[in-house]
Amino acid sequence: MIQRKTFLTLAMAVIAGSFAIPYVSGAESPEINKLLADTKSQAVQLAADADSLQSFTRSSLDWQTYARQLDSMKAHINAAGKLLAQLKDAEATGEPWQQEAIRRIEPLLQDMADNTSTTIKYLDANKTKVHMQEFKDLCEANLDLANNLEGVIRDFVNFGNAKARYQELKEKLEL
């Protein structure tokens, strides 16, 4: 029995350390977990939008197609921003790993918003230059930022899910 408890504790410490997320036992905020999952959904959609936008740079599509895709990205960024505001409001009630998630998401989302705004401004001023390298570079940067944002949120959500499963197993095994 002691060996199993030691193994599970060690396994959880390794998992927590591998994500560089502090592990603290205690009550998590279910509200924050839900908001993180919702933010992850927005980030997945945003990454898909950015991937589509970047793939357009290898085609002969017109500027209106880019504009529609950028509008979709803007909507997902705004939705994620509203969720982030709710996360920040609830931050004090979360565990340290949840608070860290919120702190890491904020600058990534801000960078994504800034780059998307720059891309929109470039498109507005250069409708006939969507196939120029400068625009392609902006689209590539959007994709990189969106993938980074989605990856960070996904890792935190996965960590929270793994931690919850561990707690359930721990209680079930009465360790």
Residue frames as a rotation matrix with the C-alpha (Angstrom) as fourth column:
MET 1
0.568 0.823 0.000 0.00
0.823 -0.568 0.000 0.00
0.000 0.000 -1.000 0.00
ILE 2
0.484 -0.457 -0.746 2.79
0.112 -0.813 0.571 2.44
-0.868 -0.360 -0.343 0.86
GLN 3
-0.589 -0.740 0.324 4.65
0.402 0.079 0.912 1.61
-0.701 0.668 0.251 -2.34
ARG 4
-0.122 0.634 0.763 1.55
0.983 -0.031 0.182 2.35
0.139 0.772 -0.620 -4.45
LYS 5
0.816 0.426 -0.392 1.05
0.512 -0.847 0.145 5.68
-0.270 -0.318 -0.909 -2.66
THR 6
0.076 -0.885 -0.459 4.71
0.068 -0.455 0.888 6.58
-0.995 -0.099 0.026 -3.16
PHE 7
-0.616 -0.277 0.738 4.52
0.688 0.268 0.675 5.60
-0.384 0.923 0.025 -6.84
LEU 8
0.284 0.815 0.504 1.39
0.940 -0.342 0.023 7.65
0.191 0.467 -0.863 -7.48
THR 9
0.769 -0.059 -0.636 2.83
0.258 -0.882 0.394 10.65
-0.585 -0.467 -0.663 -5.64
LEU 10
-0.291 -0.953 -0.083 6.07
0.154 -0.133 0.979 10.37
-0.944 0.272 0.186 -7.60
ALA 11
-0.421 0.202 0.884 4.19
0.898 0.227 0.376 9.95
-0.124 0.953 -0.277 -10.89
MET 12
0.681 0.728 0.075 2.12
0.732 -0.680 -0.049 13.06
0.015 0.088 -0.996 -10.23
ALA 13
0.489 -0.585 -0.647 5.26
0.053 -0.721 0.691 15.03
-0.871 -0.372 -0.321 -9.33
VAL 14
-0.572 -0.703 0.423 6.92
0.438 0.175 0.882 13.95
-0.693 0.690 0.208 -12.57
ILE 15
-0.037 0.656 0.754 3.85
0.990 -0.079 0.117 14.88
0.136 0.751 -0.646 -14.58
ALA 16
0.850 0.381 -0.364 3.56
0.460 -0.873 0.160 18.25
-0.257 -0.304 -0.917 -12.85
GLY 17
0.156 -0.891 -0.426 7.27
0.054 -0.423 0.905 18.94
-0.986 -0.164 -0.017 -13.27
SER 18
-0.470 -0.362 0.805 7.22
0.755 0.307 0.579 18.05
-0.456 0.880 0.129 -16.94
PHE 19
0.290 0.640 0.711 4.78
0.861 -0.499 0.098 20.88
0.417 0.584 -0.696 -17.59
ALA 20
-0.770 -0.632 0.082 6.58
0.495 -0.674 -0.549 23.28
0.402 -0.382 0.832 -15.25
ILE 21
0.010 0.856 0.517 3.27
-0.299 -0.491 0.818 23.83
0.954 -0.163 0.251 -13.53
PRO 22
-0.779 -0.353 0.518 3.25
-0.579 0.086 -0.811 23.85
0.242 -0.931 -0.272 -9.76
TYR 23
-0.202 0.693 -0.692 1.31
0.210 0.721 0.660 21.00
0.957 -0.012 -0.291 -8.20
VAL 24
-0.866 0.064 0.496 -0.66
-0.488 -0.324 -0.811 21.86
0.109 -0.944 0.311 -5.12
SER 25
-0.629 0.712 -0.314 -3.32
0.630 0.703 0.331 19.59
0.456 0.010 -0.890 -3.75
GLY 26
-0.762 0.468 -0.448 -6.52
0.089 -0.610 -0.788 21.26
-0.642 -0.640 0.423 -2.80
ALA 27
0.212 0.945 0.248 -9.71
0.580 0.082 -0.810 22.51
-0.786 0.316 -0.531 -4.29
GLU 28
-0.845 -0.375 0.381 -9.51
0.518 -0.398 0.757 23.66
-0.132 0.837 0.531 -7.88
SER 29
-0.410 0.726 -0.552 -11.88
-0.425 -0.688 -0.588 26.18
-0.807 -0.006 0.590 -9.27
PRO 30
-0.233 0.401 0.886 -14.36
0.706 0.697 -0.130 24.33
-0.669 0.595 -0.445 -11.51
GLU 31
0.780 0.516 -0.354 -15.30
0.193 -0.736 -0.649 27.74
-0.595 0.438 -0.674 -12.96
ILE 32
0.156 -0.814 -0.559 -11.72
-0.751 -0.466 0.468 28.32
-0.642 0.346 -0.684 -14.09
ASN 33
-0.617 -0.364 0.697 -11.49
0.066 0.859 0.507 24.79
-0.784 0.359 -0.506 -15.52
LYS 34
0.264 0.811 0.522 -14.64
0.743 0.175 -0.647 25.43
-0.616 0.558 -0.556 -17.56
LEU 35
0.817 0.008 -0.576 -13.40
-0.222 -0.918 -0.328 28.82
-0.532 0.396 -0.749 -18.74
LEU 36
-0.259 -0.962 -0.082 -10.05
-0.591 0.091 0.802 27.29
-0.764 0.256 -0.592 -19.71
ALA 37
-0.443 0.168 0.881 -11.84
0.530 0.841 0.106 24.60
-0.723 0.514 -0.461 -21.72
ASP 38
0.672 0.736 0.079 -13.96
0.541 -0.415 -0.732 27.25
-0.506 0.535 -0.677 -23.45
THR 39
0.512 -0.585 -0.629 -10.87
-0.589 -0.772 0.239 29.33
-0.626 0.248 -0.740 -24.17
LYS 40
-0.518 -0.686 0.511 -9.20
-0.117 0.649 0.752 26.24
-0.847 0.330 -0.417 -25.60
SER 41
0.110 0.653 0.750 -12.15
0.782 0.409 -0.471 25.81
-0.614 0.638 -0.465 -28.00
GLN 42
0.908 0.194 -0.371 -11.75
-0.010 -0.876 -0.483 29.40
-0.418 0.442 -0.793 -29.19
ALA 43
0.088 -0.968 -0.235 -7.99
-0.675 -0.232 0.700 28.90
-0.732 0.097 -0.674 -29.58
VAL 44
-0.391 -0.155 0.907 -8.53
0.385 0.868 0.314 25.73
-0.836 0.473 -0.280 -31.65
GLN 45
0.586 0.683 0.436 -10.87
0.715 -0.183 -0.675 27.64
-0.381 0.707 -0.596 -33.95
LEU 46
0.777 -0.372 -0.508 -8.42
-0.387 -0.918 0.080 30.54
-0.496 0.134 -0.858 -34.10
ALA 47
-0.290 -0.921 0.260 -5.56
-0.338 0.352 0.873 28.20
-0.895 0.165 -0.414 -35.05
ALA 48
-0.115 0.328 0.938 -7.72
0.767 0.629 -0.126 26.68
-0.631 0.705 -0.324 -37.80
ASP 49
0.892 0.439 -0.103 -8.54
0.309 -0.762 -0.569 30.19
-0.329 0.476 -0.816 -39.09
ALA 50
0.420 -0.819 -0.392 -4.86
-0.620 -0.574 0.535 31.15
-0.663 0.018 -0.749 -39.06
ASP 51
-0.403 -0.529 0.747 -3.95
0.149 0.767 0.624 27.94
-0.903 0.363 -0.230 -40.87
SER 52
0.361 0.622 0.695 -6.54
0.837 0.114 -0.536 28.69
-0.412 0.775 -0.479 -43.55
LEU 53
0.910 -0.043 -0.412 -5.33
-0.129 -0.974 -0.184 32.28
-0.394 0.220 -0.892 -43.87
GLN 54
-0.009 -0.998 -0.055 -1.74
-0.543 -0.041 0.839 31.15
-0.840 0.038 -0.542 -44.25
SER 55
-0.315 -0.075 0.946 -2.72
0.531 0.813 0.241 28.52
-0.787 0.578 -0.216 -46.82
PHE 56
0.769 0.637 0.054 -4.43
0.436 -0.459 -0.774 31.24
-0.468 0.619 -0.631 -48.87
THR 57
0.419 -0.670 -0.613 -1.01
-0.533 -0.728 0.431 32.81
-0.735 0.147 -0.662 -49.47
ARG 58
-0.663 -0.638 0.392 -0.21
-0.088 0.587 0.805 29.88
-0.744 0.499 -0.445 -51.77
SER 59
-0.079 0.729 0.680 -3.24
0.891 0.357 -0.279 30.57
-0.447 0.584 -0.678 -53.94
SER 60
-0.867 -0.167 0.469 -4.56
0.409 -0.777 0.479 33.30
0.284 0.607 0.742 -56.18
LEU 61
0.039 0.936 -0.350 -7.52
0.997 -0.016 0.069 34.26
0.059 -0.352 -0.934 -53.99
ASP 62
0.017 0.049 0.999 -8.68
0.312 -0.949 0.041 37.86
0.950 0.311 -0.032 -53.88
TRP 63
-0.814 -0.447 0.371 -8.36
-0.123 -0.492 -0.862 40.23
0.568 -0.747 0.346 -50.94
GLN 64
0.006 0.903 0.430 -12.03
-0.868 -0.209 0.450 39.76
0.496 -0.376 0.783 -49.93
THR 65
0.563 0.139 -0.815 -11.34
0.082 0.972 0.222 36.12
0.823 -0.191 0.535 -49.09
TYR 66
-0.489 -0.809 -0.324 -8.52
0.526 0.023 -0.850 37.19
0.696 -0.587 0.414 -46.80
ALA 67
-0.671 0.281 0.686 -10.73
-0.529 -0.830 -0.178 39.85
0.519 -0.483 0.706 -45.26
ARG 68
0.452 0.885 -0.117 -13.44
-0.582 0.392 0.712 37.31
0.676 -0.253 0.692 -44.43
GLN 69
0.346 -0.394 -0.851 -10.90
0.522 0.835 -0.174 34.98
0.779 -0.384 0.495 -42.83
LEU 70
-0.753 -0.638 0.158 -9.41
0.275 -0.524 -0.806 37.83
0.597 -0.564 0.571 -40.82
ASP 71
-0.219 0.773 0.596 -12.91
-0.764 -0.516 0.389 38.78
0.607 -0.370 0.703 -39.64
SER 72
0.674 0.429 -0.601 -13.38
-0.059 0.842 0.536 35.22
0.736 -0.326 0.593 -38.41
MET 73
-0.177 -0.832 -0.526 -10.04
0.695 0.274 -0.665 35.38
0.697 -0.483 0.529 -36.60
LYS 74
-0.738 -0.064 0.672 -10.98
-0.257 -0.894 -0.367 38.71
0.624 -0.443 0.644 -35.06
ALA 75
0.303 0.934 0.188 -14.26
-0.660 0.063 0.749 37.23
0.688 -0.351 0.635 -33.78
HIS 76
0.612 -0.118 -0.782 -12.44
0.415 0.890 0.190 34.29
0.673 -0.441 0.594 -32.16
ILE 77
-0.561 -0.828 -0.007 -9.85
0.505 -0.335 -0.796 36.61
0.656 -0.450 0.606 -30.62
ASN 78
-0.467 0.462 0.754 -12.62
-0.609 -0.787 0.105 38.80
0.642 -0.409 0.649 -29.19
ALA 79
0.645 0.717 -0.264 -14.44
-0.337 0.578 0.744 35.75
0.686 -0.391 0.614 -27.82
ALA 80
0.221 -0.660 -0.718 -11.20
0.729 0.601 -0.328 34.49
0.648 -0.451 0.614 -26.25
GLY 81
-0.700 -0.477 0.532 -10.60
0.093 -0.799 -0.594 37.97
0.708 -0.366 0.603 -24.84
LYS 82
0.111 0.827 0.551 -14.01
-0.735 -0.305 0.606 37.93
0.669 -0.472 0.574 -23.13
LEU 83
0.780 0.119 -0.615 -13.21
0.194 0.888 0.417 34.52
0.596 -0.444 0.669 -21.67
LEU 84
-0.258 -0.946 -0.197 -9.81
0.650 -0.019 -0.759 35.79
0.714 -0.324 0.620 -20.51
ALA 85
-0.465 0.166 0.870 -11.53
-0.482 -0.871 -0.091 38.69
0.743 -0.462 0.485 -18.72
GLN 86
0.667 0.739 0.089 -13.72
-0.531 0.390 0.752 36.15
0.522 -0.549 0.653 -16.90
LEU 87
0.479 -0.589 -0.651 -10.64
0.593 0.764 -0.256 34.07
0.648 -0.263 0.715 -16.09
LYS 88
-0.561 -0.730 0.389 -8.89
0.237 -0.592 -0.770 37.11
0.793 -0.340 0.506 -14.65
ASP 89
-0.007 0.657 0.754 -11.96
-0.747 -0.504 0.433 37.89
0.664 -0.560 0.495 -12.53
ALA 90
0.908 0.414 -0.070 -11.88
-0.295 0.748 0.595 34.34
0.299 -0.519 0.801 -11.12
GLU 91
0.211 -0.929 -0.305 -8.09
-0.155 0.276 -0.948 34.07
0.965 0.248 -0.086 -10.91
ALA 92
-0.375 -0.397 0.838 -7.86
-0.828 -0.263 -0.495 34.60
0.417 -0.879 -0.230 -7.14
THR 93
0.428 0.639 0.639 -10.09
-0.846 0.531 0.036 31.57
-0.316 -0.556 0.769 -6.52
GLY 94
0.821 -0.102 -0.562 -7.88
-0.307 0.751 -0.585 29.20
0.481 0.652 0.585 -8.51
GLU 95
0.761 -0.649 0.028 -5.01
0.440 0.548 0.711 26.97
-0.477 -0.529 0.702 -7.60
PRO 96
0.104 -0.812 -0.574 -1.50
-0.252 -0.580 0.775 28.14
-0.962 0.064 -0.265 -8.47
TRP 97
-0.686 -0.380 0.621 -1.45
0.446 0.456 0.770 26.12
-0.576 0.805 -0.143 -11.70
GLN 98
0.240 0.846 0.476 -4.74
0.965 -0.153 -0.215 27.72
-0.109 0.511 -0.853 -12.79
GLN 99
0.742 -0.038 -0.670 -3.39
0.108 -0.979 0.175 31.18
-0.662 -0.202 -0.722 -11.97
GLU 100
-0.355 -0.933 -0.064 -0.25
-0.062 -0.045 0.997 30.40
-0.933 0.358 -0.042 -13.97
ALA 101
-0.343 0.316 0.885 -2.40
0.888 0.415 0.196 29.35
-0.306 0.853 -0.423 -16.93
ILE 102
0.731 0.682 -0.040 -4.18
0.648 -0.711 -0.272 32.70
-0.214 0.173 -0.961 -16.88
ARG 103
0.463 -0.638 -0.616 -0.89
-0.195 -0.751 0.631 34.60
-0.864 -0.172 -0.472 -16.63
ARG 104
-0.572 -0.729 0.376 0.55
0.180 0.335 0.925 32.70
-0.800 0.596 -0.060 -19.59
ILE 105
-0.039 0.650 0.759 -2.53
0.966 0.220 -0.139 33.04
-0.257 0.727 -0.636 -21.80
GLU 106
0.646 0.451 -0.616 -2.84
0.393 -0.888 -0.238 36.81
-0.654 -0.088 -0.751 -21.48
PRO 107
-0.041 -0.680 -0.732 0.37
-0.435 -0.647 0.626 37.91
-0.900 0.344 -0.270 -23.29
LEU 108
-0.798 -0.223 0.560 -0.05
0.325 0.624 0.711 35.26
-0.508 0.749 -0.425 -25.99
LEU 109
0.119 0.929 0.352 -3.59
0.950 -0.003 -0.313 36.38
-0.289 0.371 -0.882 -26.72
GLN 110
0.567 0.023 -0.824 -2.45
0.042 -0.999 0.001 40.02
-0.823 -0.035 -0.567 -26.73
ASP 111
-0.530 -0.820 -0.218 0.30
-0.273 -0.079 0.959 39.21
-0.803 0.567 -0.182 -29.25
MET 112
-0.594 0.396 0.701 -2.23
0.740 0.611 0.282 37.35
-0.316 0.686 -0.656 -31.39
ALA 113
0.507 0.840 -0.195 -4.61
0.723 -0.537 -0.434 40.31
-0.469 0.079 -0.880 -31.29
ASP 114
0.253 -0.497 -0.830 -1.83
-0.254 -0.862 0.439 42.78
-0.933 0.100 -0.344 -32.12
ASN 115
-0.773 -0.613 0.166 -0.57
-0.033 0.299 0.954 40.74
-0.634 0.732 -0.251 -35.07
THR 116
-0.279 0.756 0.592 -4.07
0.926 0.375 -0.042 40.20
-0.254 0.537 -0.805 -36.42
SER 117
0.627 0.482 -0.612 -4.77
0.372 -0.876 -0.308 43.94
-0.684 -0.034 -0.728 -36.18
THR 118
-0.191 -0.795 -0.576 -1.54
-0.390 -0.477 0.788 44.66
-0.901 0.375 -0.219 -38.05
THR 119
-0.801 -0.069 0.594 -2.53
0.417 0.647 0.638 42.12
-0.429 0.759 -0.490 -40.71
ILE 120
0.225 0.959 0.173 -5.96
0.904 -0.139 -0.405 43.72
-0.364 0.247 -0.898 -41.09
LYS 121
0.519 -0.091 -0.850 -4.42
-0.060 -0.996 0.071 47.19
-0.853 0.014 -0.522 -41.37
TYR 122
-0.614 -0.786 -0.079 -1.95
-0.200 0.058 0.978 45.95
-0.764 0.616 -0.193 -43.98
LEU 123
-0.554 0.471 0.686 -4.76
0.785 0.571 0.241 44.38
-0.278 0.672 -0.686 -45.99
ASP 124
0.505 0.792 -0.344 -6.88
0.647 -0.611 -0.456 47.53
-0.571 0.008 -0.821 -45.77
ALA 125
0.400 -0.431 -0.809 -4.01
-0.369 -0.883 0.288 49.62
-0.839 0.183 -0.512 -47.12
ASN 126
-0.535 -0.728 -0.427 -2.72
-0.746 0.170 0.644 47.09
-0.396 0.664 -0.635 -49.65
LYS 127
0.363 0.828 0.428 -5.65
-0.492 0.560 -0.667 45.19
-0.791 0.032 0.610 -51.14
THR 128
0.871 -0.044 -0.490 -3.72
-0.459 0.287 -0.841 44.45
0.177 0.957 0.230 -54.32
LYS 129
-0.047 -0.997 -0.067 -0.64
-0.792 0.078 -0.606 43.19
0.609 0.024 -0.793 -52.47
VAL 130
0.637 0.375 0.673 -1.93
-0.738 0.548 0.393 40.06
-0.221 -0.748 0.626 -50.77
HIS 131
0.948 -0.319 -0.005 0.64
0.298 0.890 -0.347 37.98
0.115 0.327 0.938 -52.61
MET 132
0.353 -0.850 0.390 3.61
-0.451 -0.520 -0.725 40.07
0.820 0.080 -0.567 -51.50
GLN 133
-0.244 -0.580 -0.777 6.12
0.376 0.682 -0.627 38.62
0.894 -0.446 0.052 -49.04
GLU 134
-0.864 -0.083 0.497 5.24
-0.359 -0.592 -0.722 41.14
0.354 -0.802 0.481 -46.30
PHE 135
0.068 0.975 0.214 1.65
-0.971 0.015 0.238 39.95
0.229 -0.224 0.947 -46.20
LYS 136
0.438 0.015 -0.899 2.70
-0.115 0.993 -0.040 36.29
0.891 0.121 0.437 -46.34
ASP 137
-0.627 -0.750 -0.211 5.01
0.181 0.123 -0.976 36.92
0.758 -0.650 0.059 -43.39
LEU 138
-0.600 0.500 0.625 2.16
-0.788 -0.507 -0.350 38.44
0.142 -0.702 0.698 -41.37
CYS 139
0.477 0.816 -0.327 -0.03
-0.758 0.570 0.318 35.43
0.446 0.096 0.890 -42.14
GLU 140
0.099 -0.550 -0.829 2.77
0.182 0.829 -0.528 33.06
0.978 -0.098 0.182 -41.14
ALA 141
-0.860 -0.411 0.302 3.28
-0.168 -0.330 -0.929 34.95
0.482 -0.849 0.215 -37.87
ASN 142
-0.092 0.917 0.389 -0.45
-0.976 -0.160 0.146 34.72
0.196 -0.366 0.910 -37.18
LEU 143
0.579 0.291 -0.761 -0.29
-0.297 0.945 0.136 30.95
0.759 0.148 0.634 -37.64
ASP 144
-0.373 -0.804 -0.463 2.72
0.270 0.383 -0.883 30.61
0.887 -0.455 0.074 -35.33
LEU 145
-0.815 0.096 0.572 1.10
-0.519 -0.562 -0.644 32.74
0.260 -0.821 0.508 -32.64
ALA 146
0.220 0.975 0.023 -2.23
-0.924 0.201 0.326 30.92
0.313 -0.093 0.945 -32.91
ASN 147
0.408 -0.127 -0.904 -0.53
0.003 0.990 -0.138 27.53
0.913 0.053 0.404 -32.65
ASN 148
-0.713 -0.697 -0.078 1.48
0.136 -0.028 -0.990 28.67
0.688 -0.717 0.115 -29.62
LEU 149
-0.528 0.603 0.598 -1.63
-0.834 -0.500 -0.232 30.02
0.160 -0.621 0.767 -27.91
GLU 150
0.511 0.767 -0.387 -3.60
-0.696 0.634 0.337 26.85
0.504 0.097 0.858 -28.62
GLY 151
0.075 -0.573 -0.816 -0.73
0.155 0.815 -0.558 24.65
0.985 -0.085 0.150 -27.44
VAL 152
-0.864 -0.399 0.307 -0.29
-0.192 -0.303 -0.933 26.45
0.466 -0.865 0.185 -24.13
ILE 153
-0.192 0.873 0.449 -4.01
-0.981 -0.187 -0.056 26.36
0.035 -0.451 0.892 -23.35
ARG 154
0.518 0.361 -0.776 -4.26
-0.460 0.882 0.103 22.71
0.722 0.303 0.622 -24.44
ASP 155
-0.380 -0.756 -0.533 -1.38
0.144 0.521 -0.841 21.76
0.914 -0.397 -0.089 -22.12
PHE 156
-0.858 0.093 0.506 -3.01
-0.499 -0.385 -0.776 23.44
0.123 -0.918 0.377 -19.13
VAL 157
0.197 0.980 0.000 -6.42
-0.972 0.195 0.131 21.89
0.128 -0.026 0.991 -19.86
ASN 158
0.367 -0.129 -0.921 -4.80
-0.184 0.961 -0.208 18.47
0.912 0.245 0.329 -20.27
PHE 159
-0.748 -0.663 -0.034 -2.91
-0.038 0.094 -0.995 18.97
0.662 -0.743 -0.096 -17.01
GLY 160
-0.527 0.627 0.574 -6.15
-0.849 -0.353 -0.394 19.84
-0.045 -0.695 0.718 -15.22
ASN 161
0.507 0.727 -0.462 -7.87
-0.760 0.630 0.157 16.76
0.406 0.272 0.873 -16.65
ALA 162
0.000 -0.603 -0.798 -4.95
0.056 0.796 -0.602 14.50
0.998 -0.045 0.034 -15.67
LYS 163
-0.869 -0.320 0.379 -4.90
-0.305 -0.258 -0.917 15.97
0.391 -0.912 0.126 -12.18
ALA 164
-0.067 0.933 0.355 -8.63
-0.998 -0.060 -0.032 15.39
-0.008 -0.356 0.934 -11.79
ARG 165
0.554 0.226 -0.801 -8.25
-0.394 0.919 -0.014 11.77
0.733 0.324 0.598 -12.92
TYR 166
-0.473 -0.809 -0.349 -5.39
0.061 0.365 -0.929 11.29
0.879 -0.460 -0.123 -10.49
GLN 167
-0.724 0.247 0.644 -7.49
-0.683 -0.390 -0.618 12.67
0.098 -0.887 0.451 -7.63
GLU 168
0.382 0.916 -0.122 -10.36
-0.903 0.398 0.163 10.33
0.198 0.048 0.979 -8.54
LEU 169
0.348 -0.340 -0.874 -8.04
-0.056 0.923 -0.381 7.33
0.936 0.182 0.302 -8.63
LYS 170
-0.727 -0.661 0.189 -6.41
-0.167 -0.096 -0.981 8.36
0.666 -0.745 -0.040 -5.38
GLU 171
-0.377 0.680 0.629 -9.79
-0.922 -0.212 -0.324 8.58
-0.087 -0.702 0.707 -3.65
LYS 172
0.574 0.616 -0.541 -10.98
-0.696 0.714 0.074 5.33
0.432 0.334 0.838 -5.23
LEU 173
0.150 -0.631 -0.761 -7.86
0.178 0.774 -0.607 3.50
0.973 -0.044 0.228 -4.06
GLU 174
0.955 0.296 0.005 -8.14
0.080 -0.273 0.959 5.25
0.285 -0.915 -0.285 -0.67
LEU 175
0.139 -0.982 -0.125 -4.51
0.843 0.183 -0.506 6.32
0.520 -0.036 0.853 -0.69
